[in-house]
Amino acid sequence: MSGRLYGFLLLTVLLISGCAGSRSVSSGRGSATVDYNSYNEDLSSVRPVYNSVPPTPPAGNRSTVPVPAPAATPRKPDVRKPTAPVEALHINRRLDMVLDTLATENRSVRYAPGYRIQVYVGTQRQQVEDAKLLITQNFPELSPYLSYNQPTYKLKVGDFMRRLDAERYYSAIRRLIISAQLQPDKVDIRRSLLIK
């Protein structure tokens, strides 16, 4: 009997705890939304007002007539846009010189590490020419690179800076030429920018 009672109590506790977790939580505001970009506050009433002090004349030209102090008038709200802070122009000039130097150095860099697809490796001149023709017909945007180190011809195509771009072309070339391989190589930066 105690086993049945224990099982019943356990089932009741599980049922109650399962129902308690399914309660929905809602905020007190309901479905109202607040637009925080429309916030606007007028702080002109708390701005300090400074009285202008008239310049004092030189000691030799002092007159004996007292100058009345200007009356404090309430300040009108300023409707003009605030002016930009004065920049330190010498820092901007130095920064421009450094950026120009970096740009000229970057223009002089021609090669960078990247990827090429090796299409053919072999000793037959006619086969390498056929592979080159097949690639240029199907992928005119890829530049072919043919090298000959006696007695081996190697044909590589493409200038890819990122492996992701190289793999996309590699899968398409692999359908045409099964022996194609993706290899890291030094690539021409200007030609890599022409590949889409």
Secondary structure, 3 states (H helix, E strand, C coil): CHHHHHHHHHHHHHHHHHHHCCCCCCCCCCCCCCCHHHCCCCCHHHCCCCCCCCCCCCHHHCCCCCCCCCCCCCCCCCCCCCCCCCCCHHHHHHHHHHHHHHHHHHHHCCEEEEEEEEEEEECCHHHHHHHHHHHHHHCCCCCEEEEEECCEEEEEEEEECCHHHHHHHHHHHHHHCCCCEEEEEEEEHHHHCCCC
